[in-house]
Amino acid sequence: MATPVTTTIHTSKATDMFDDFLVRAILAGIGVSLAAAPLGCFVVWRRMAYFGDATAHAAILGVAFSLAFGISIFVGTLAVALAMAITVTTLAGRGYAMDTLLGVLAHSALAFGLVAVSLQHGIRIDPMSYLFGDILAVSKSDLVVIWIGVIGVILLVIWRWQGLLTSTLNPDLAYASGIDPKREQLVLTIGLAVVVAVAIKVVGALLIGALLVIPAASARAVTKSPEAMAVGAAIIGAASACGGLWMSYTMDTPAGPSIVCVAAVFFAASNLVARIALTR
Amino acid sequence: MPVLSGASNVRLVTVKDVSVKLGGHQALNNVSMSIDKGEIVTIVGPNGSGKSTLLRCVIGAVKPEIGTVLKAANLKIGYVPQSLAIDPTLPLTAGRFLSLPHRRPSKAVADALRQAGAEDIADRPMSGLSGGQFQRVLLARALMDKPDLLILDEPTTGLDQPGSADFYTQIEQVRRETGAAVLMVSHELHVVMSASDRVVCLNGHVCCHGSPEIVASAPEYRALFGTGTHGALALYRHEHDHHHHDGDACDHDHSHLESH
């Protein structure tokens, strides 16, 4: 009598754990996708894909700082991503050649970050988990941080939506309506830094840019308003997260890259659908 | 000729001794001007003379280094930019564009489009509009706030001659209907001369200003526009020597074309 009971408890515990890490991963993936979607739309509309990359790559430097000073990875990456984003925005306003500047800053930050991480003696960390993410290792407290960040970003974007959209179309239109486009740019910068900080564990620094751009670009082909595009990007992003995790689970592929692969398939599919609809 | 009697002295914007440096280049040098309620003021000047910079000072996009831009309390400005490059990745219908930055009921959107002469295109994507329709949608958006002052930066760039003539007629009509003052930059001297209450001739500094007649006869203005103005001047005199009806408009366009 006692033996089967023990077995049952043991099995259910194992099932719980198993359920838990996958559920946690799915919740983390969906959360990050929801926050990345509207910001990704602005990244696409403003042609600042490189900007997202630069911010994300700088996050590795943030990881190194966090380990060195014993602060939370989230705080460290957030601080460095924010610093990077503000630096880029400021320099852009002074007429530097943007793509060159971003190329220098993004890759330097990544390289310095990787070197700094390798210099941390006594701490065993695998830089791979920050480059490609470690979504299956998301803890309950990670999940709390991720979702607080996600909800914060979504509320921020909804609150500033009209001003952001006007400034994106034309800064002078914004000025004439009493909106400061520089302030809206700062809102976007802060939102991006938060998304980078919460997404580094989910898809990793190298693929955050993909999570920003690919769902938004996929939604563009099948939508007719900015709002529809943002919602579409959120749906496609969340579906990519679920699909990628399923792929990772069934085929034993790395989770972060799998999510991006599924998103890329969505991009191809939505563009194909739009083409077919157009020729009819 | 001021349209609004009694109200015509209300000052909307005063630009006083404004100097602006852009990227090391002195774009504006000690510029002063003003706009009163209901009048049409046109800024003319060669390329790089600071026309757009002056407009951008008035809307607040450029902060003057020296000098001040004073605006009447609660002044509502409708701004029509010179061009608006909408990224093809941004899906935007004309109606949605008019709801920026404030959400509008669809009736208000339809009304503004009608007033700007672009009826029934609220559901069309901005990318699918013709040049003339696009400019009218920009004008309609500027009208959404019921502005006291309409600011237009070369609003007919990219339009052909009839299209541009139509557009100026539309602006004149909007001014009549709404009583809004108009501050615009234009290259089309014959339109400027016939439709403005006052003209400011700019070349970094204010060369001359006043009624179109005064400006057209000013030596500074002639020095700037040289032979190119002869046709426009002749046309301008012609327009003002004779009262003309709609039917005469063709002759104007024709004679203008010949003068080039």
Interface residues (C-beta under 8 A of the other chain):
Chain A: V44 W45 R46 R47 G95 Q162 G163 L165 T166 T168 L169 N170 P171 D172 L173 A174 Y175 A176 S177 G178 I179 A216 A217 R220 T223 K224 S225 P226 A228 M229
Chain B: G23 R56 I59 G60 A61 I77 G78 Y79 P81 L84 I86 D87 T89 L90 P91 L92 T93 R96 F97 L100 P101 H102 R103 P125 D145 I151
